[in-house]
Amino acid sequence: MEAYPPDYVQHNLPLVLLSGLGQLDRDSAKSPPARQESGARISTESPECHSDQAKRLLQAFRSLDGTDRAWNSSAQPGPTSSIRFKIKAVGRTYSLPPRKAAPLPQSPGAEGPHVARNTELHSPLSPLSPGSPVFPDGVFTPLWLHKHQEQVPCLVLAAFQISANEASQDERLRGDINAIRNALTRSMFKTRFAVLLISDRSILEAPDLEDRLGMIRRATNLDSKSGLFFMPPMGSDAEIETFVHDMMKVLQPQCVDYYRDLTKHARRKKARGGPPPLSHTPVGGASQATTQSGWNVRYEFKQAVFAEYRQEMDVAERHFAAALEELFSTEGGVLETTTNWSPRWNEARLLSDVTALRILRCQLWLGQTTGAVQSWMSYKHRMKDLIDLRGKGSGTYSWAAWEGRWAVIMSQLIQRAEVPSLQRPPPESSSELAVFVEPERVALATERLRPWDLLHHPGYWLRLLSQGIRARWVRALAIPDEDRLSPGQSPASSVANRWKTYDAYLVPDPHEEMSVSAEGGHDHVAELGTACTQASKEFAARQQLRMSEQIRLELAEDLISAGQPSDAIKLLMEIWESCTWREDEWHIPFARLLRMLLDCARQGDTEQYSSMIPAVTWELLAIASDGSSDTPLDLMNCVPAPSENGAIALTNRDGDRLCPFVVSFAFATQSSYVGESQQCQLTLMLNTATTAKPIQLSSVHIRLGKKQVHVNHESDSTQSSTAPELTILPSFAEHDSGSSDVTADLLFSPQSPKTFQFEIMLREAQVCRIDEVIIYVKEPSFNLEHVLADHCVLPLNRWQVRGDEKADSVLLPHVDPKAITILPKPPKLQISLLEPRKNYFTDEHIRLRVNVFNEETDCISGTITPALVGTTDDPATSLKWASDDASGAPAVISELSASSSTTKELLLQAPTEASSIALTLEVQYALKSDLDTVLSKAVTFDLSFVPAFEATFTFLPRWNPDPWPSYFSNTNTDIPTGIKQQWGFCAQLSSLTDQDVLLRTLEVVVHEVQGDVLCTVAEATRTNEVLLTAQARHMSEFELISQKLSLDDRRASHIDLSLIATWSVGTATETAETIIAVPRLTVPTSEPRVLCTIERGQTGASPILRYHLENPSTHYLTFALTMEANDDFGFSGPKYRALSLTPLSRSQVEYRLQLHNDTEGGSWISPNLQVVDSYYNKTLRVHPGDAHVKLAADKTVQAWTGVDDETTS
């Protein structure tokens, strides 16, 4: 937009004139253009306000200035909100432009008809005024826009300082205010006026100020709400800004009304059909005047500009469109009726461009992005048709410059409008810059859109600018030499012919556009470089890297064409280092880049440029094709002579640089074992144009894990370098570093692959794949190294086989030929357990015999490590070798000969709970012939642990013959005084094994007694050994005596016991100890009980049956006893009886029995004595009192009638 007058292209804002607050540098630099006439002058005698508050007030007003704000509705709202102004600060003196032009001068004594002055005079800028730049047939001038934007304000705001202590200055204030009002009245402009009084004290501090303000208002006839404002002292900038915003909100309707009145005036003049015809002859005798179409354009343009002042952009766009249509109208339009040789033609074109520009700005302002692009394209086509039809054609450099200018206008409008969709997102956002703006709904609903109908980012339009500059340059170069001479050096006929041939609209004349001298002329290259650089940055910011690189590449071509190779090579190097064409395989533009870079490097004489030649040639070989260049590429001789600083060192890595060699690799097999030789094939082919010269590699390094194979060059005159061949490399020795060296012929011709077959031994069990291939080229002038990573090496899918006449190939059945799975060498060592058992027992000390048998063909040495899996957190479980005290330590196998075996003994402490444990034996060994290869084998044995036996317990009361304590006896307080009670604890052990178990000892251990009771076990340990056969049972009974510490304690007691069994399996010497927990036993001490015992002496004597009744409570109890008759015996004793027991006492009832069938040895009888508590009517259960009495399965009491020494328990 720099080619157009600034007044034509700037956005119009309501002009507010600040008087009395000083003048800033920005306002003083803009002085109005000199005019012959002068308008009304505003001048006051009051001094300017220079206080600190006045300075801050001026800055607050300048914050409302919208000159530098974005051209959109967010930065500059419309009239319904707080609009922005153009704030202009002046001093106490200001001159307004004249409202009417001066009358024409008349000669003295001349007679003529008298014409009223007000009907003859017009605006100084009107086509009707002789002094106007557009007189008599022009349409518009930018001076009109300058007048309204810079000279004629919509509001004059005069600021005065008023002091609370100086009432004498009020008269001068009233005079100055009235003077300004009178000057505005004389100017005939409808400018609004307001006064701001800045006081040093508030009305609360100086109440007389209110009366003084009222007198000033009445004397000046100012409106108290919108004409006179009072500003008390304010301390903060925020208060001042708030005051200014509120004041301008009050004055905003007056400003908008000012431009609305001007719009009405222009509309009325257009409705009248234009001004009356000229009443006098134009200057110079010309009779032509502005056409009716020109007047319509003028009025429409004015209404559009006034709508912009009101920020009504939709109205402005409508009037601008009407003015543009009037300019292009085929029925008497301005461009239709104006001749192309007239200066008015270029003025009309200028007005047309500005009108279209303002239409685009209005549409972008309103968010009509797609409409703006369509308007831009439509105007371009219409202007091209007009130039071809009525102008000098679209083949001139002027039209190319116009196309570029029209493109950059769109770019600048987008940047000034700050279109939200094209703005850079905030740093915290993850979204990227948009490439184009989505079409608005109106555009989507009307028609199907083309891609170029959408609004793209500024880089798109800057690229169009570069195309226009390039076309302008080409057409300027086509200007003949005779037209490049200045008019003073050319004949008149030639100069006259230029005006018919060349269009100089906003461009220099031919001799200035492309001068003959080297110093003169337009700098097309610099302009093109600026445009391409800006466009490239815009594309790169939106990740359109390919287009960014393409633009810079085209610029480099232009720089080379302009004879600037040094600038071109700098640009080409930037593209070469970071371009995406290399990775994306866009070989055509990349080849152009490399060709230009190579040509520029050859032209340069510096060492830096010479070092680029082999690197560029190397990459160019990678993408060269037949017919791409007449000069064959020769890498070996690309640098003519070595540098003084030695050979050039270049290191390339695939991905950063292209490689002309295609490298393929394959293993012969998919899997193998450690220590076995692996067959590999490596194929290299120089994939370049067949016209290229052969390349001799100095060496090729192949790295596979820790192994490296170095293939060095050694020429072979017996083989041809052009025919495909298979080279089987000889076996090579491996160095201590893991590398191996071998030689082969490494001379490669284009499109002639060579395959190298070699063997390698891998000694680690893993998935091995090729890591990298490094290609070396060493010449006297340069050394080049190119590293190809794994992903850059192709898989060789066919295995080359040497035939009788030529090499053949076999398809490899591998998914990934570049990888091989190295498996551990299969061990032949056998591990087994000797005499394993099906089940092992908990708590057992186990000896496991491990047999190791060597089936290898060589002597071995190694270690065997045991481990348990599934032991959970049982601390009792342990595992160690019998020959080693350390738990879990490996056992050493020393030089075990082939086909021999050895036995190791493993000690295992079984867990205490039933479980299943996996015993893992891991052997690591090496053959005596290959100590570097370690073989391993792991064998797992499942061991099941079950309990050796199951225990059941019974707890029964027993008769204790010891006397009970009495309250009346004197006892020692340190001795327990409670009742002694005897109990029978029976433990029955049942064998759960299929083997014999020897019970060595049984022991009852009292762990804890609760309830203040003393518990003792008679014969707690049984040492007699008992052999439990499979599924057999054994019963052991222990006597427990409990006694309360106090006779008064009636609480129940609890006893925690455990049974400890010491046993062994069969005749084994190792003994195991099993601790069996006994459920908690409850001992009641205050409940009455009945115990039954039987006594019988020698054979033939009558047995005596005794019932013992105990009352350990503190209550007096009475029982009713009833002995029922029985078929097995008769009895002597009370059949019915009542028995009373005092507290803490016991008694017994005897019955002498007469057996009916006295069998030899004795028998079990079932006496039935019913004992009923008379008070509670509760039947007491009879318990066995000794070993000769038991409870049957139906809970009845049975007594043994045999002698004591033959009793069966």
Beta strands, then each sheet from edge to edge (+ up, - down):
strand 1: 15-19
strand 2: 41-43
strand 3: 86-90
strand 4: 93-95
strand 5: 155-162
strand 6: 192-199
strand 7: 228-231
strand 8: 648-653
strand 9: 661-667
strand 10: 671-673
strand 11: 677-686
strand 12: 695-696
strand 13: 699-704
strand 14: 707-713
strand 15: 725-728
strand 16: 739-744
strand 17: 747-748
strand 18: 754-761
strand 19: 767-769
strand 20: 772-778
strand 21: 782-789
strand 22: 794-795
strand 23: 798-802
strand 24: 807-811
strand 25: 819-823
strand 26: 829-834
strand 27: 840-841
strand 28: 845-854
strand 29: 860-869
strand 30: 878-881
strand 31: 891-896
strand 32: 901-909
strand 33: 915-927
strand 34: 930-946
strand 35: 949-958
strand 36: 980-991
strand 37: 997-1010
strand 38: 1013-1018
strand 39: 1021-1022
strand 40: 1026-1028
strand 41: 1033-1044
strand 42: 1053-1065
strand 43: 1072-1077
strand 44: 1081-1083
strand 45: 1089-1095
strand 46: 1104-1111
strand 47: 1117-1123
strand 48: 1129-1132
strand 49: 1136-1141
strand 50: 1145-1155
strand 51: 1164-1165
strand 52: 1169-1173
strand 53: 1178-1180
strand 54: 1182-1184
strand 55: 1189-1191
strand 56: 1197-1200
sheet 1: 3+ 1+ 5+ 6+ 7+
sheet 2: 2+ 4-
sheet 3: 8+ 21+ 20- 13+ 14- 16-
sheet 4: 15+ 18+ 11- 9+ 22+
sheet 5: 10+ 25+ 19-
sheet 6: 12+ 17-
sheet 7: 23+ 24-
sheet 8: 26+ 28- 32+ 30-
sheet 9: 27+ 34+ 33- 29+ 31-
sheet 10: 35+ 36- 41+ 38-
sheet 11: 39+ 37- 40+
sheet 12: 39+ 37- 42+ 43-
sheet 13: 39+ 37- 42+ 44-
sheet 14: 48+ 50- 46+ 45- 54-
sheet 15: 49+ 47- 52+ 53-
sheet 16: 51+ 56- 55+
end
